[in-house]
Amino acid sequence: MSETRLSSKGQITLPRDIREYLKVKLGDKLRFRITDNGQVTVETTQYHIGELYGLLRREEQNPVSVSAMDEAVRNRFKAPR
């Protein structure tokens, strides 16, 4: 069992064994949940690819096909003649 102390700013340091178990690193986000029986769980924030759909969409831009993206990359990185 690991313990940590709450700082005056409400912050905690995750003990090394917990960080290693969760496979978290600097900048990762964690999610805290209170279960129905009153326990608090901590989990890493991971998204399913379906949750990210449309995240970067801008109203003024039309969707681009994968083949169009491939063509743009080929054109951008052509060796000069």
C-alpha positions as CSV (number, residue, x, y, z in Angstrom):
1,M,0.0,0.0,0.0
2,S,1.3,3.5,-0.9
3,E,0.6,6.7,0.9
4,T,1.0,10.4,0.0
5,R,0.3,13.7,1.7
6,L,-2.0,16.5,0.5
7,S,-0.2,19.8,0.1
8,S,-1.6,23.2,1.2
9,K,-2.6,23.7,-2.5
10,G,-4.6,20.5,-2.6
11,Q,-1.9,18.7,-4.6
12,I,-0.6,15.2,-4.2
13,T,2.5,13.4,-5.5
14,L,1.7,9.9,-6.8
15,P,4.1,7.4,-5.3
16,R,6.5,5.8,-7.8
17,D,4.9,2.4,-7.7
18,I,1.5,3.9,-8.5
19,R,2.9,5.9,-11.4
20,E,4.6,2.8,-12.8
21,Y,1.4,0.8,-12.4
22,L,-0.6,3.4,-14.2
23,K,2.2,4.0,-16.8
24,V,1.8,7.7,-16.4
25,K,4.4,10.4,-17.2
26,L,4.7,14.1,-16.9
27,G,1.8,15.9,-18.5
28,D,-0.6,12.9,-18.6
29,K,-4.1,13.4,-17.4
30,L,-5.7,11.3,-14.6
31,R,-9.4,10.8,-14.0
32,F,-10.8,10.5,-10.5
33,R,-14.2,8.9,-9.9
34,I,-16.3,8.4,-6.8
35,T,-18.0,5.0,-7.0
36,D,-21.5,4.1,-5.7
37,N,-20.0,2.7,-2.6
38,G,-18.0,5.8,-1.8
39,Q,-14.5,4.7,-3.0
40,V,-12.4,6.9,-5.1
41,T,-10.7,5.4,-8.2
42,V,-7.9,6.9,-10.3
43,E,-7.4,6.0,-13.9
44,T,-5.4,7.3,-16.8
45,T,-7.4,9.3,-19.4
46,Q,-7.4,7.3,-22.6
47,Y,-9.7,8.0,-25.5
48,H,-11.2,5.6,-28.0
49,I,-10.5,6.8,-31.5
50,G,-14.3,7.2,-32.0
51,E,-14.3,9.9,-29.3
52,L,-11.8,12.0,-31.2
53,Y,-13.9,12.1,-34.4
54,G,-14.5,15.7,-35.5
55,L,-12.3,17.1,-32.8
56,L,-10.2,19.2,-35.2
57,R,-13.0,20.0,-37.7
58,R,-13.4,23.7,-38.6
59,E,-16.7,24.9,-40.1
60,E,-14.9,26.8,-42.9
61,Q,-13.0,23.6,-44.0
62,N,-14.3,20.8,-46.1
63,P,-13.3,17.2,-45.3
64,V,-10.2,15.9,-47.2
65,S,-9.9,12.3,-48.4
66,V,-6.9,10.1,-47.4
67,S,-5.9,9.9,-51.0
68,A,-5.9,13.7,-51.2
69,M,-3.7,13.9,-48.1
70,D,-1.3,11.3,-49.5
71,E,-1.0,13.4,-52.7
72,A,-0.4,16.6,-50.8
73,V,2.4,14.9,-48.8
74,R,3.9,13.5,-52.1
75,N,3.9,16.9,-53.7
76,R,5.3,18.6,-50.6
77,F,8.3,16.3,-50.3
78,K,9.2,15.8,-53.9
79,A,12.9,16.1,-54.5
80,P,13.8,19.3,-56.5
81,R,15.0,18.7,-60.0
